[in-house]
Amino acid sequence: MKIVSHLKQNQSGFTMVEMLIALAIVAVVSVAISVTILHVFQDPEKSNQRLEAINNVQNAADWISRDARNAGNAETVTFDSDNCPTFTWYDYGYDENSDDADAHKTTVRYYYDGDKLMREYTYGN
């Protein structure tokens, strides 16, 4: 008993205030970790939607730039009331004034269908 009573007298422990502060810190850290884990499991759908939207914009930019290169000059590009471009060009070696020019004419029109950007491709008559 002398050893136990000696330890109790010289032993210093945590006060109630220290315990409450430690508990509050652990609670804040636990909540932060829980929220992070929750976002990891719930946000993949939103992340996938964002990635898909970015890919769609990149694809649209690629198509439009390719069509603009094919059109060749600014005279063959027109814009509608929604500022959507229409590109027109003729196969290499054909002139728009030749008799069979329409058979070698390519037209690509971009337009909005609701909230989607659409591409309409026409070749020939």
N, CA, C and O atoms as CSV, one atom per row, in Angstrom:
chain,resi,resn,atom,element,x,y,z
A,1,MET,N,N,0.807,-1.199,0.000
A,1,MET,CA,C,0.000,0.000,0.000
A,1,MET,C,C,0.844,1.255,0.000
A,1,MET,O,O,0.441,2.294,-0.522
A,2,LYS,N,N,2.009,1.147,0.586
A,2,LYS,CA,C,2.862,2.330,0.624
A,2,LYS,C,C,3.265,2.751,-0.787
A,2,LYS,O,O,3.374,3.945,-1.067
A,3,ILE,N,N,3.486,1.783,-1.677
A,3,ILE,CA,C,3.884,2.114,-3.046
A,3,ILE,C,C,2.742,2.806,-3.777
A,3,ILE,O,O,2.965,3.794,-4.476
A,4,VAL,N,N,1.536,2.304,-3.624
A,4,VAL,CA,C,0.373,2.889,-4.286
A,4,VAL,C,C,0.103,4.291,-3.772
A,4,VAL,O,O,-0.130,5.203,-4.566
A,5,SER,N,N,0.130,4.481,-2.466
A,5,SER,CA,C,-0.132,5.810,-1.907
A,5,SER,C,C,0.982,6.779,-2.282
A,5,SER,O,O,0.736,7.971,-2.464
A,6,HIS,N,N,2.221,6.265,-2.398
A,6,HIS,CA,C,3.337,7.114,-2.795
A,6,HIS,C,C,3.168,7.577,-4.252
A,6,HIS,O,O,3.452,8.733,-4.567
A,7,LEU,N,N,2.707,6.680,-5.145
A,7,LEU,CA,C,2.481,7.044,-6.542
A,7,LEU,C,C,1.355,8.064,-6.683
A,7,LEU,O,O,1.433,8.982,-7.500
A,8,LYS,N,N,0.314,7.893,-5.882
A,8,LYS,CA,C,-0.819,8.813,-5.981
A,8,LYS,C,C,-0.439,10.210,-5.542
A,8,LYS,O,O,-0.948,11.188,-6.091
A,9,GLN,N,N,0.422,10.323,-4.589
A,9,GLN,CA,C,0.801,11.641,-4.097
A,9,GLN,C,C,1.723,12.368,-5.092
A,9,GLN,O,O,1.594,13.578,-5.278
A,10,ASN,N,N,2.637,11.648,-5.721
A,10,ASN,CA,C,3.601,12.278,-6.611
A,10,ASN,C,C,3.163,12.259,-8.078
A,10,ASN,O,O,3.808,12.869,-8.931
A,11,GLN,N,N,2.096,11.576,-8.356
A,11,GLN,CA,C,1.657,11.422,-9.741
A,11,GLN,C,C,0.771,12.600,-10.146
A,11,GLN,O,O,-0.176,12.967,-9.452
A,12,SER,N,N,1.117,13.171,-11.288
A,12,SER,CA,C,0.254,14.236,-11.795
A,12,SER,C,C,-0.501,13.683,-12.991
A,12,SER,O,O,0.103,12.994,-13.813
A,13,GLY,N,N,-1.770,13.946,-13.123
A,13,GLY,CA,C,-2.611,13.441,-14.204
A,13,GLY,C,C,-3.131,14.591,-15.045
A,13,GLY,O,O,-2.695,15.734,-14.903
A,14,PHE,N,N,-4.053,14.276,-15.907
A,14,PHE,CA,C,-4.677,15.284,-16.758
A,14,PHE,C,C,-5.831,15.921,-16.006
A,14,PHE,O,O,-6.569,15.246,-15.288
A,15,THR,N,N,-5.975,17.206,-16.176
A,15,THR,CA,C,-7.115,17.876,-15.554
A,15,THR,C,C,-8.326,17.687,-16.459
A,15,THR,O,O,-8.187,17.245,-17.599
A,16,MET,N,N,-9.471,18.008,-15.976
A,16,MET,CA,C,-10.706,17.877,-16.737
A,16,MET,C,C,-10.675,18.803,-17.956
A,16,MET,O,O,-11.152,18.426,-19.026
A,17,VAL,N,N,-10.130,19.983,-17.807
A,17,VAL,CA,C,-10.047,20.936,-18.918
A,17,VAL,C,C,-9.153,20.371,-20.019
A,17,VAL,O,O,-9.497,20.472,-21.197
A,18,GLU,N,N,-8.027,19.786,-19.666
A,18,GLU,CA,C,-7.130,19.190,-20.659
A,18,GLU,C,C,-7.814,18.040,-21.392
A,18,GLU,O,O,-7.656,17.884,-22.603
A,19,MET,N,N,-8.562,17.250,-20.661
A,19,MET,CA,C,-9.282,16.135,-21.280
A,19,MET,C,C,-10.346,16.650,-22.260
A,19,MET,O,O,-10.506,16.093,-23.346
A,20,LEU,N,N,-11.064,17.699,-21.886
A,20,LEU,CA,C,-12.081,18.259,-22.778
A,20,LEU,C,C,-11.463,18.866,-24.038
A,20,LEU,O,O,-12.009,18.725,-25.132
A,21,ILE,N,N,-10.328,19.538,-23.881
A,21,ILE,CA,C,-9.649,20.109,-25.041
A,21,ILE,C,C,-9.172,18.995,-25.973
A,21,ILE,O,O,-9.339,19.084,-27.189
A,22,ALA,N,N,-8.581,17.955,-25.404
A,22,ALA,CA,C,-8.115,16.827,-26.209
A,22,ALA,C,C,-9.281,16.162,-26.926
A,22,ALA,O,O,-9.171,15.809,-28.101
A,23,LEU,N,N,-10.390,15.992,-26.231
A,23,LEU,CA,C,-11.575,15.390,-26.820
A,23,LEU,C,C,-12.110,16.259,-27.963
A,23,LEU,O,O,-12.527,15.730,-28.993
A,24,ALA,N,N,-12.105,17.574,-27.794
A,24,ALA,CA,C,-12.575,18.483,-28.838
A,24,ALA,C,C,-11.664,18.402,-30.071
A,24,ALA,O,O,-12.147,18.390,-31.203
A,25,ILE,N,N,-10.360,18.346,-29.849
A,25,ILE,CA,C,-9.420,18.242,-30.968
A,25,ILE,C,C,-9.634,16.934,-31.722
A,25,ILE,O,O,-9.666,16.929,-32.953
A,26,VAL,N,N,-9.781,15.830,-30.999
A,26,VAL,CA,C,-10.019,14.534,-31.629
A,26,VAL,C,C,-11.332,14.564,-32.402
A,26,VAL,O,O,-11.415,13.997,-33.492
A,27,ALA,N,N,-12.355,15.212,-31.862
A,27,ALA,CA,C,-13.650,15.293,-32.538
A,27,ALA,C,C,-13.537,16.079,-33.846
A,27,ALA,O,O,-14.100,15.669,-34.861
A,28,VAL,N,N,-12.819,17.198,-33.834
A,28,VAL,CA,C,-12.661,18.019,-35.037
A,28,VAL,C,C,-11.892,17.236,-36.103
A,28,VAL,O,O,-12.274,17.243,-37.273
A,29,VAL,N,N,-10.822,16.569,-35.707
A,29,VAL,CA,C,-10.042,15.782,-36.657
A,29,VAL,C,C,-10.883,14.637,-37.217
A,29,VAL,O,O,-10.827,14.351,-38.413
A,30,SER,N,N,-11.656,13.987,-36.362
A,30,SER,CA,C,-12.509,12.882,-36.811
A,30,SER,C,C,-13.563,13.357,-37.805
A,30,SER,O,O,-13.820,12.685,-38.803
A,31,VAL,N,N,-14.163,14.491,-37.543
A,31,VAL,CA,C,-15.160,15.037,-38.466
A,31,VAL,C,C,-14.506,15.378,-39.803
A,31,VAL,O,O,-15.074,15.094,-40.858
A,32,ALA,N,N,-13.330,15.978,-39.771
A,32,ALA,CA,C,-12.638,16.329,-41.014
A,32,ALA,C,C,-12.316,15.075,-41.828
A,32,ALA,O,O,-12.496,15.069,-43.045
A,33,ILE,N,N,-11.854,14.044,-41.188
A,33,ILE,CA,C,-11.544,12.794,-41.873
A,33,ILE,C,C,-12.822,12.161,-42.415
A,33,ILE,O,O,-12.837,11.664,-43.541
A,34,SER,N,N,-13.886,12.177,-41.627
A,34,SER,CA,C,-15.155,11.592,-42.073
A,34,SER,C,C,-15.709,12.321,-43.288
A,34,SER,O,O,-16.191,11.688,-44.226
A,35,VAL,N,N,-15.643,13.640,-43.276
A,35,VAL,CA,C,-16.146,14.425,-44.405
A,35,VAL,C,C,-15.319,14.130,-45.654
A,35,VAL,O,O,-15.872,13.992,-46.745
A,36,THR,N,N,-14.009,14.033,-45.502
A,36,THR,CA,C,-13.142,13.727,-46.636
A,36,THR,C,C,-13.475,12.361,-47.213
A,36,THR,O,O,-13.589,12.214,-48.430
A,37,ILE,N,N,-13.630,11.372,-46.366
A,37,ILE,CA,C,-13.969,10.026,-46.825
A,37,ILE,C,C,-15.340,10.025,-47.494
A,37,ILE,O,O,-15.534,9.360,-48.512
A,38,LEU,N,N,-16.279,10.757,-46.934
A,38,LEU,CA,C,-17.616,10.846,-47.513
A,38,LEU,C,C,-17.564,11.453,-48.910
A,38,LEU,O,O,-18.239,10.975,-49.822
A,39,HIS,N,N,-16.766,12.505,-49.082
A,39,HIS,CA,C,-16.637,13.123,-50.405
A,39,HIS,C,C,-15.984,12.183,-51.401
A,39,HIS,O,O,-16.337,12.179,-52.581
A,40,VAL,N,N,-15.046,11.398,-50.939
A,40,VAL,CA,C,-14.379,10.455,-51.837
A,40,VAL,C,C,-15.387,9.455,-52.384
A,40,VAL,O,O,-15.320,9.088,-53.557
A,41,PHE,N,N,-16.311,9.015,-51.557
A,41,PHE,CA,C,-17.275,8.012,-51.998
A,41,PHE,C,C,-18.490,8.607,-52.695
A,41,PHE,O,O,-19.142,7.912,-53.474
A,42,GLN,N,N,-18.815,9.869,-52.439
A,42,GLN,CA,C,-19.995,10.466,-53.056
A,42,GLN,C,C,-19.674,11.303,-54.284
A,42,GLN,O,O,-20.550,11.465,-55.134
A,43,ASP,N,N,-18.487,11.836,-54.422
A,43,ASP,CA,C,-18.161,12.747,-55.501
A,43,ASP,C,C,-17.683,12.104,-56.797
A,43,ASP,O,O,-17.533,12.822,-57.785
A,44,PRO,N,N,-17.437,10.807,-56.857
A,44,PRO,CA,C,-16.998,10.276,-58.153
A,44,PRO,C,C,-17.988,10.568,-59.279
A,44,PRO,O,O,-17.573,10.801,-60.414
A,45,GLU,N,N,-19.269,10.558,-58.988
A,45,GLU,CA,C,-20.263,10.843,-60.021
A,45,GLU,C,C,-20.114,12.284,-60.514
A,45,GLU,O,O,-20.144,12.527,-61.720
A,46,LYS,N,N,-19.955,13.237,-59.597
A,46,LYS,CA,C,-19.769,14.632,-60.002
A,46,LYS,C,C,-18.455,14.805,-60.742
A,46,LYS,O,O,-18.389,15.542,-61.726
A,47,SER,N,N,-17.416,14.137,-60.281
A,47,SER,CA,C,-16.125,14.217,-60.955
A,47,SER,C,C,-16.221,13.640,-62.358
A,47,SER,O,O,-15.667,14.198,-63.305
A,48,ASN,N,N,-16.924,12.523,-62.490
A,48,ASN,CA,C,-17.105,11.922,-63.814
A,48,ASN,C,C,-17.887,12.859,-64.736
A,48,ASN,O,O,-17.568,12.971,-65.920
A,49,GLN,N,N,-18.901,13.528,-64.203
A,49,GLN,CA,C,-19.682,14.464,-65.004
A,49,GLN,C,C,-18.822,15.644,-65.456
A,49,GLN,O,O,-18.922,16.092,-66.598
A,50,ARG,N,N,-17.972,16.143,-64.550
A,50,ARG,CA,C,-17.079,17.244,-64.917
A,50,ARG,C,C,-16.099,16.812,-65.997
A,50,ARG,O,O,-15.874,17.539,-66.964
A,51,LEU,N,N,-15.514,15.627,-65.832
A,51,LEU,CA,C,-14.570,15.125,-66.829
A,51,LEU,C,C,-15.253,14.926,-68.177
A,51,LEU,O,O,-14.675,15.223,-69.223
A,52,GLU,N,N,-16.476,14.426,-68.149
A,52,GLU,CA,C,-17.218,14.226,-69.393
A,52,GLU,C,C,-17.507,15.561,-70.075
A,52,GLU,O,O,-17.391,15.676,-71.295
A,53,ALA,N,N,-17.880,16.564,-69.290
A,53,ALA,CA,C,-18.145,17.893,-69.853
A,53,ALA,C,C,-16.874,18.486,-70.465
A,53,ALA,O,O,-16.920,19.080,-71.542
A,54,ILE,N,N,-15.750,18.325,-69.781
A,54,ILE,CA,C,-14.481,18.838,-70.308
A,54,ILE,C,C,-14.123,18.115,-71.598
A,54,ILE,O,O,-13.694,18.745,-72.565
A,55,ASN,N,N,-14.298,16.800,-71.619
A,55,ASN,CA,C,-14.022,16.033,-72.839
A,55,ASN,C,C,-14.920,16.457,-73.989
A,55,ASN,O,O,-14.466,16.543,-75.130
A,56,ASN,N,N,-16.189,16.724,-73.702
A,56,ASN,CA,C,-17.117,17.167,-74.748
A,56,ASN,C,C,-16.695,18.511,-75.335
A,56,ASN,O,O,-16.760,18.711,-76.548
A,57,VAL,N,N,-16.267,19.423,-74.480
A,57,VAL,CA,C,-15.810,20.730,-74.963
A,57,VAL,C,C,-14.555,20.570,-75.806
A,57,VAL,O,O,-14.425,21.201,-76.855
A,58,GLN,N,N,-13.628,19.726,-75.354
A,58,GLN,CA,C,-12.401,19.494,-76.130
A,58,GLN,C,C,-12.719,18.856,-77.481
A,58,GLN,O,O,-12.141,19.234,-78.500
A,59,ASN,N,N,-13.636,17.890,-77.490
A,59,ASN,CA,C,-14.026,17.263,-78.752
A,59,ASN,C,C,-14.669,18.268,-79.699
A,59,ASN,O,O,-14.367,18.282,-80.892
A,60,ALA,N,N,-15.548,19.104,-79.172
A,60,ALA,CA,C,-16.192,20.120,-80.011
A,60,ALA,C,C,-15.151,21.076,-80.580
A,60,ALA,O,O,-15.215,21.431,-81.758
A,61,ALA,N,N,-14.201,21.493,-79.765
A,61,ALA,CA,C,-13.144,22.392,-80.246
A,61,ALA,C,C,-12.306,21.709,-81.321
A,61,ALA,O,O,-11.928,22.344,-82.305
A,62,ASP,N,N,-12.012,20.428,-81.145
A,62,ASP,CA,C,-11.250,19.685,-82.150
A,62,ASP,C,C,-12.009,19.604,-83.473
A,62,ASP,O,O,-11.438,19.829,-84.540
A,63,TRP,N,N,-13.297,19.282,-83.393
A,63,TRP,CA,C,-14.103,19.181,-84.623
A,63,TRP,C,C,-14.182,20.529,-85.327
A,63,TRP,O,O,-13.999,20.613,-86.541
A,64,ILE,N,N,-14.453,21.581,-84.564
A,64,ILE,CA,C,-14.599,22.909,-85.168
A,64,ILE,C,C,-13.278,23.360,-85.795
A,64,ILE,O,O,-13.275,23.903,-86.899
A,65,SER,N,N,-12.165,23.141,-85.106
A,65,SER,CA,C,-10.882,23.568,-85.673
A,65,SER,C,C,-10.531,22.747,-86.913
A,65,SER,O,O,-9.970,23.282,-87.869
A,66,ARG,N,N,-10.855,21.459,-86.906
A,66,ARG,CA,C,-10.597,20.627,-88.087
A,66,ARG,C,C,-11.445,21.098,-89.271
A,66,ARG,O,O,-10.945,21.195,-90.392
A,67,ASP,N,N,-12.716,21.388,-89.028
A,67,ASP,CA,C,-13.589,21.868,-90.095
A,67,ASP,C,C,-13.129,23.231,-90.610
A,67,ASP,O,O,-13.210,23.508,-91.807
A,68,ALA,N,N,-12.645,24.080,-89.701
A,68,ALA,CA,C,-12.149,25.392,-90.127
A,68,ALA,C,C,-10.912,25.242,-91.002
A,68,ALA,O,O,-10.752,25.968,-91.984
A,69,ARG,N,N,-10.042,24.307,-90.654
A,69,ARG,CA,C,-8.857,24.062,-91.493
A,69,ARG,C,C,-9.270,23.527,-92.864
A,69,ARG,O,O,-8.708,23.929,-93.882
A,70,ASN,N,N,-10.242,22.630,-92.892
A,70,ASN,CA,C,-10.715,22.082,-94.163
A,70,ASN,C,C,-11.371,23.152,-95.020
A,70,ASN,O,O,-11.235,23.142,-96.244
A,71,ALA,N,N,-12.081,24.073,-94.382
A,71,ALA,CA,C,-12.762,25.130,-95.121
A,71,ALA,C,C,-11.750,26.043,-95.812
A,71,ALA,O,O,-12.032,26.600,-96.873
A,72,GLY,N,N,-10.601,26.188,-95.224
A,72,GLY,CA,C,-9.510,26.889,-95.893
A,72,GLY,C,C,-9.484,28.381,-95.716
A,72,GLY,O,O,-8.472,28.912,-95.259
A,73,ASN,N,N,-10.529,29.083,-96.049
A,73,ASN,CA,C,-10.475,30.539,-95.933
A,73,ASN,C,C,-11.728,31.070,-95.248
A,73,ASN,O,O,-12.747,30.386,-95.145
A,74,ALA,N,N,-11.620,32.285,-94.796
A,74,ALA,CA,C,-12.702,32.878,-93.995
A,74,ALA,C,C,-13.958,33.143,-94.803
A,74,ALA,O,O,-15.030,33.332,-94.228
A,75,GLU,N,N,-13.849,33.162,-96.117
A,75,GLU,CA,C,-15.017,33.435,-96.949
A,75,GLU,C,C,-16.025,32.289,-96.902
A,75,GLU,O,O,-17.195,32.481,-97.234
A,76,THR,N,N,-15.590,31.119,-96.500
A,76,THR,CA,C,-16.481,29.962,-96.498
A,76,THR,C,C,-17.051,29.671,-95.118
A,76,THR,O,O,-17.598,28.594,-94.881
A,77,VAL,N,N,-16.925,30.626,-94.213
A,77,VAL,CA,C,-17.457,30.458,-92.870
A,77,VAL,C,C,-18.548,31.490,-92.646
A,77,VAL,O,O,-18.332,32.686,-92.840
A,78,THR,N,N,-19.715,31.025,-92.237
A,78,THR,CA,C,-20.802,31.934,-91.891
A,78,THR,C,C,-21.273,31.616,-90.483
A,78,THR,O,O,-21.046,30.520,-89.970
A,79,PHE,N,N,-21.927,32.581,-89.872
A,79,PHE,CA,C,-22.433,32.396,-88.513
A,79,PHE,C,C,-23.927,32.675,-88.494
A,79,PHE,O,O,-24.402,33.621,-89.122
A,80,ASP,N,N,-24.664,31.840,-87.766
A,80,ASP,CA,C,-26.104,32.056,-87.656
A,80,ASP,C,C,-26.403,32.998,-86.493
A,80,ASP,O,O,-25.489,33.572,-85.900
A,81,SER,N,N,-27.676,33.153,-86.174
A,81,SER,CA,C,-28.073,34.100,-85.128
A,81,SER,C,C,-27.589,33.691,-83.738
A,81,SER,O,O,-27.490,34.537,-82.849
A,82,ASP,N,N,-27.285,32.398,-83.537
A,82,ASP,CA,C,-26.754,31.937,-82.248
A,82,ASP,C,C,-25.230,31.940,-82.228
A,82,ASP,O,O,-24.622,31.392,-81.309
A,83,ASN,N,N,-24.609,32.553,-83.235
A,83,ASN,CA,C,-23.155,32.579,-83.395
A,83,ASN,C,C,-22.560,31.191,-83.579
A,83,ASN,O,O,-21.421,30.942,-83.183
A,84,CYS,N,N,-23.319,30.296,-84.172
A,84,CYS,CA,C,-22.827,28.958,-84.497
A,84,CYS,C,C,-22.285,28.988,-85.925
A,84,CYS,O,O,-22.943,29.520,-86.819
A,85,PRO,N,N,-21.105,28.429,-86.151
A,85,PRO,CA,C,-20.501,28.508,-87.478
A,85,PRO,C,C,-21.028,27.455,-88.448
A,85,PRO,O,O,-21.447,26.369,-88.047
A,86,THR,N,N,-20.997,27.804,-89.730
A,86,THR,CA,C,-21.230,26.862,-90.824
A,86,THR,C,C,-20.026,26.975,-91.754
A,86,THR,O,O,-19.710,28.056,-92.252
A,87,PHE,N,N,-19.360,25.842,-91.981
A,87,PHE,CA,C,-18.176,25.795,-92.833
A,87,PHE,C,C,-18.554,25.132,-94.151
A,87,PHE,O,O,-19.276,24.135,-94.175
A,88,THR,N,N,-18.056,25.699,-95.246
A,88,THR,CA,C,-18.306,25.131,-96.568
A,88,THR,C,C,-16.984,25.083,-97.322
A,88,THR,O,O,-16.224,26.052,-97.324
A,89,TRP,N,N,-16.711,23.936,-97.968
A,89,TRP,CA,C,-15.521,23.829,-98.802
A,89,TRP,C,C,-15.763,22.816,-99.900
A,89,TRP,O,O,-16.690,22.008,-99.849
A,90,TYR,N,N,-14.893,22.889,-100.899
A,90,TYR,CA,C,-14.975,22.003,-102.056
A,90,TYR,C,C,-13.759,21.088,-102.055
A,90,TYR,O,O,-12.689,21.452,-101.565
A,91,ASP,N,N,-13.940,19.907,-102.607
A,91,ASP,CA,C,-12.812,18.979,-102.711
A,91,ASP,C,C,-11.649,19.656,-103.420
A,91,ASP,O,O,-11.837,20.567,-104.226
A,92,TYR,N,N,-10.461,19.201,-103.109
A,92,TYR,CA,C,-9.263,19.778,-103.714
A,92,TYR,C,C,-9.335,19.691,-105.236
A,92,TYR,O,O,-9.609,18.633,-105.803
A,93,GLY,N,N,-9.089,20.800,-105.866
A,93,GLY,CA,C,-9.086,20.830,-107.330
A,93,GLY,C,C,-10.410,21.252,-107.949
A,93,GLY,O,O,-10.478,21.461,-109.161
A,94,TYR,N,N,-11.459,21.381,-107.153
A,94,TYR,CA,C,-12.765,21.796,-107.695
A,94,TYR,C,C,-13.036,23.238,-107.310
A,94,TYR,O,O,-12.690,23.699,-106.223
A,95,ASP,N,N,-13.653,23.913,-108.222
A,95,ASP,CA,C,-13.982,25.319,-108.038
A,95,ASP,C,C,-15.485,25.427,-107.805
A,95,ASP,O,O,-16.265,24.672,-108.385
A,96,GLU,N,N,-15.878,26.347,-106.976
A,96,GLU,CA,C,-17.305,26.501,-106.686
A,96,GLU,C,C,-18.092,26.968,-107.903
A,96,GLU,O,O,-19.320,26.881,-107.914
A,97,ASN,N,N,-17.406,27.458,-108.923
A,97,ASN,CA,C,-18.082,27.926,-110.138
A,97,ASN,C,C,-18.171,26.848,-111.213
A,97,ASN,O,O,-18.775,27.083,-112.259
A,98,SER,N,N,-17.589,25.678,-110.985
A,98,SER,CA,C,-17.643,24.622,-112.000
A,98,SER,C,C,-19.035,23.992,-112.037
A,98,SER,O,O,-19.822,24.134,-111.100
A,99,ASP,N,N,-19.322,23.295,-113.138
A,99,ASP,CA,C,-20.651,22.719,-113.336
A,99,ASP,C,C,-21.005,21.668,-112.292
A,99,ASP,O,O,-22.153,21.604,-111.854
A,100,ASP,N,N,-20.051,20.851,-111.889
A,100,ASP,CA,C,-20.338,19.781,-110.931
A,100,ASP,C,C,-19.822,20.102,-109.520
A,100,ASP,O,O,-19.507,19.204,-108.740
A,101,ALA,N,N,-19.747,21.393,-109.218
A,101,ALA,CA,C,-19.191,21.821,-107.934
A,101,ALA,C,C,-19.999,21.291,-106.755
A,101,ALA,O,O,-19.421,20.889,-105.745
A,102,ASP,N,N,-21.323,21.285,-106.868
A,102,ASP,CA,C,-22.148,20.840,-105.737
A,102,ASP,C,C,-21.902,19.382,-105.378
A,102,ASP,O,O,-22.099,18.977,-104.233
A,103,ALA,N,N,-21.470,18.593,-106.359
A,103,ALA,CA,C,-21.185,17.190,-106.080
A,103,ALA,C,C,-19.940,17.043,-105.223
A,103,ALA,O,O,-19.723,15.985,-104.631
A,104,HIS,N,N,-19.130,18.067,-105.145
A,104,HIS,CA,C,-17.879,18.028,-104.390
A,104,HIS,C,C,-17.865,19.056,-103.267
A,104,HIS,O,O,-16.804,19.461,-102.793
A,105,LYS,N,N,-19.014,19.457,-102.865
A,105,LYS,CA,C,-19.156,20.476,-101.830
A,105,LYS,C,C,-19.407,19.807,-100.474
A,105,LYS,O,O,-20.229,18.897,-100.364
A,106,THR,N,N,-18.698,20.264,-99.456
A,106,THR,CA,C,-18.894,19.781,-98.093
A,106,THR,C,C,-19.375,20.941,-97.238
A,106,THR,O,O,-18.799,22.029,-97.270
A,107,THR,N,N,-20.424,20.705,-96.482
A,107,THR,CA,C,-20.947,21.713,-95.568
A,107,THR,C,C,-21.053,21.100,-94.178
A,107,THR,O,O,-21.611,20.017,-94.001
A,108,VAL,N,N,-20.514,21.805,-93.209
A,108,VAL,CA,C,-20.626,21.381,-91.814
A,108,VAL,C,C,-21.254,22.529,-91.057
A,108,VAL,O,O,-20.726,23.641,-91.027
A,109,ARG,N,N,-22.390,22.242,-90.447
A,109,ARG,CA,C,-23.130,23.270,-89.705
A,109,ARG,C,C,-23.194,22.871,-88.241
A,109,ARG,O,O,-23.513,21.730,-87.908
A,110,TYR,N,N,-22.893,23.810,-87.387
A,110,TYR,CA,C,-23.021,23.603,-85.951
A,110,TYR,C,C,-24.251,24.369,-85.475
A,110,TYR,O,O,-24.523,25.477,-85.936
A,111,TYR,N,N,-24.981,23.769,-84.556
A,111,TYR,CA,C,-26.182,24.421,-84.029
A,111,TYR,C,C,-26.477,23.854,-82.649
A,111,TYR,O,O,-25.969,22.803,-82.260
A,112,TYR,N,N,-27.305,24.576,-81.935
A,112,TYR,CA,C,-27.713,24.140,-80.608
A,112,TYR,C,C,-29.028,23.383,-80.698
A,112,TYR,O,O,-29.967,23.818,-81.365
A,113,ASP,N,N,-29.081,22.257,-80.025
A,113,ASP,CA,C,-30.328,21.505,-79.861
A,113,ASP,C,C,-30.582,21.459,-78.357
A,113,ASP,O,O,-30.102,20.573,-77.650
A,114,GLY,N,N,-31.348,22.436,-77.894
A,114,GLY,CA,C,-31.518,22.571,-76.447
A,114,GLY,C,C,-30.220,23.093,-75.861
A,114,GLY,O,O,-29.786,24.202,-76.173
A,115,ASP,N,N,-29.604,22.288,-75.012
A,115,ASP,CA,C,-28.336,22.693,-74.407
A,115,ASP,C,C,-27.146,21.934,-74.991
A,115,ASP,O,O,-26.048,21.979,-74.437
A,116,LYS,N,N,-27.359,21.241,-76.106
A,116,LYS,CA,C,-26.290,20.467,-76.737
A,116,LYS,C,C,-25.842,21.133,-78.040
A,116,LYS,O,O,-26.659,21.643,-78.807
A,117,LEU,N,N,-24.538,21.116,-78.269
A,117,LEU,CA,C,-23.996,21.599,-79.522
A,117,LEU,C,C,-23.979,20.426,-80.494
A,117,LEU,O,O,-23.362,19.394,-80.225
A,118,MET,N,N,-24.652,20.589,-81.615
A,118,MET,CA,C,-24.773,19.511,-82.592
A,118,MET,C,C,-23.951,19.854,-83.837
A,118,MET,O,O,-23.670,21.020,-84.112
A,119,ARG,N,N,-23.571,18.804,-84.588
A,119,ARG,CA,C,-22.800,18.966,-85.826
A,119,ARG,C,C,-23.544,18.262,-86.948
A,119,ARG,O,O,-23.843,17.072,-86.848
A,120,GLU,N,N,-23.844,18.995,-88.021
A,120,GLU,CA,C,-24.516,18.423,-89.178
A,120,GLU,C,C,-23.546,18.429,-90.346
A,120,GLU,O,O,-23.043,19.485,-90.730
A,121,TYR,N,N,-23.283,17.281,-90.906
A,121,TYR,CA,C,-22.294,17.113,-91.991
A,121,TYR,C,C,-23.020,16.747,-93.270
A,121,TYR,O,O,-23.799,15.793,-93.295
A,122,THR,N,N,-22.767,17.511,-94.346
A,122,THR,CA,C,-23.381,17.233,-95.637
A,122,THR,C,C,-22.295,17.213,-96.713
A,122,THR,O,O,-21.481,18.133,-96.800
A,123,TYR,N,N,-22.289,16.172,-97.518
A,123,TYR,CA,C,-21.335,16.080,-98.628
A,123,TYR,C,C,-22.106,15.843,-99.916
A,123,TYR,O,O,-22.979,14.978,-99.988
A,124,GLY,N,N,-21.771,16.620,-100.920
A,124,GLY,CA,C,-22.456,16.467,-102.216
A,124,GLY,C,C,-23.741,17.240,-102.252
A,124,GLY,O,O,-23.956,18.168,-101.472
A,125,ASN,N,N,-24.594,16.845,-103.170
A,125,ASN,CA,C,-25.859,17.568,-103.360
A,125,ASN,C,C,-26.633,17.492,-102.097
A,125,ASN,O,O,-27.737,18.031,-102.016
